Amino acid sequence: MKKLQILAVAVCFASPVLAEGDVENGEAQFNRQCVACHVVRDENGDVLAGRGARAGPNLYGLAGSVVGSVEGYRYGDSIIEAGQAGATWNEESFVAYVRNPTDWLRNTLDDRRARSKMGYKMRSDAEAADIFAYLATFGE
């Protein structure tokens, strides 16, 4: 049964990347809420957004990428497991994760013991969707 649930989650997260938020507001919200921990740094090492923070993973190319897959970042076990189960970052998964990271992992993995290293919780779905739309402008 758990394999079927994981497959269902993977199919849901494999949908095309759609970013419907407000990119301009997403940039403002990223600069208010995310830069303390995250950066957007391209493959050449150029910082495109943020101030070079390293507490959280680089968010370059986030949209459509496999959850927990930034090379060189030390993720927690639960988010790595979610990525191995097929979860990818789309607007729906991103919004749910940043609104409540631990709950998203617990629901995605069907594991009440799952934990997230990210303690911050975004204030609203709309702000989270705007940030995702902004981040979707970076990468392939």
C-alpha positions in Angstrom: 0.0 0.0 0.0 2.8 2.4 0.9 4.4 1.9 -2.6 1.1 2.9 -4.2 0.9 6.0 -2.1 4.5 6.9 -3.0 3.7 6.3 -6.7 0.6 8.5 -6.4 2.7 11.3 -4.9 5.4 11.0 -7.6 2.8 11.2 -10.4 1.2 14.3 -8.8 4.6 16.0 -8.5 5.7 15.1 -12.0 3.3 17.5 -13.5 4.6 20.4 -15.6 6.0 23.4 -13.8 3.4 26.1 -13.7 4.1 29.4 -11.9 1.1 31.5 -11.6 2.3 33.9 -8.9 3.4 37.6 -9.2 7.1 37.6 -10.0 7.6 41.1 -8.9 6.1 40.5 -5.5 7.9 37.2 -5.3 11.2 39.1 -5.6 10.2 41.4 -2.8 9.1 38.6 -0.6 12.2 36.5 -1.4 14.3 39.5 -0.3 12.3 39.8 2.9 11.8 36.2 3.9 14.4 34.0 2.2 17.7 35.7 1.9 18.8 35.0 5.4 19.2 31.4 4.5 19.1 31.0 0.7 20.8 32.2 -2.4 20.2 31.9 -6.1 23.6 31.2 -7.6 24.0 30.0 -11.2 26.3 27.3 -12.5 29.1 29.9 -13.0 29.0 30.9 -9.4 27.3 34.3 -10.0 24.8 35.3 -7.3 21.6 36.2 -9.1 19.5 36.8 -6.0 20.2 36.9 -2.3 23.4 37.7 -0.4 25.3 34.4 -0.6 23.7 32.8 2.5 24.5 29.1 2.9 22.1 27.9 5.7 19.7 26.6 3.1 20.4 25.2 -0.3 20.9 27.2 -3.5 17.6 27.8 -5.1 18.8 28.1 -8.7 16.9 25.9 -11.1 14.4 24.9 -8.3 11.3 24.8 -10.4 10.9 21.3 -11.8 13.9 19.9 -9.9 13.8 16.8 -7.7 13.3 17.6 -4.0 16.5 17.5 -2.0 18.8 17.3 -5.0 21.2 20.3 -4.8 24.6 18.9 -5.0 26.8 19.6 -2.0 24.0 20.6 0.4 23.6 18.5 3.5 19.9 17.8 3.6 18.0 16.0 6.3 17.0 12.3 5.7 13.3 13.0 5.2 13.7 15.5 2.3 16.2 13.2 0.6 13.7 10.3 1.0 10.9 12.5 -0.6 13.1 13.2 -3.6 14.0 9.5 -3.9 10.3 8.8 -3.9 9.9 11.1 -6.9 8.8 14.4 -5.4 9.7 17.5 -7.5 9.3 21.2 -6.9 6.3 22.6 -8.6 4.1 25.5 -7.3 1.8 23.2 -5.3 4.7 21.3 -3.6 6.7 24.4 -3.0 3.8 26.3 -1.4 2.8 23.4 0.8 6.5 22.9 1.9 7.3 26.5 2.8 4.0 26.9 4.6 4.8 24.0 6.9 7.9 22.0 6.0 7.6 19.2 8.5 3.8 18.6 7.8 4.5 18.5 4.1 7.2 15.9 4.6 5.1 13.8 6.9 2.2 13.9 4.5 4.4 13.2 1.4 6.2 10.3 3.1 3.2 9.1 5.2 5.6 9.1 8.1 4.8 10.8 11.3 8.5 10.8 12.3 9.6 12.8 9.2 11.3 16.1 10.1 12.5 19.1 8.1 15.6 21.1 8.9 13.8 24.2 7.7 12.1 25.8 10.7 10.7 28.9 9.0 7.1 28.9 7.9 5.9 31.3 5.2 2.9 33.5 6.2 0.6 32.9 3.2 -0.1 30.7 0.2 -0.1 33.8 -2.0 3.3 35.0 -0.9 4.7 31.5 -1.3 3.2 31.2 -4.8 4.8 34.6 -5.7 8.2 33.4 -4.5 7.9 30.2 -6.5 7.0 32.3 -9.6 10.1 34.4 -9.0 12.4 31.4 -8.4 11.0 29.8 -11.6 12.6 32.6 -13.6 16.1 31.2 -12.6 17.4 28.1 -14.3 16.5 26.0 -17.2 
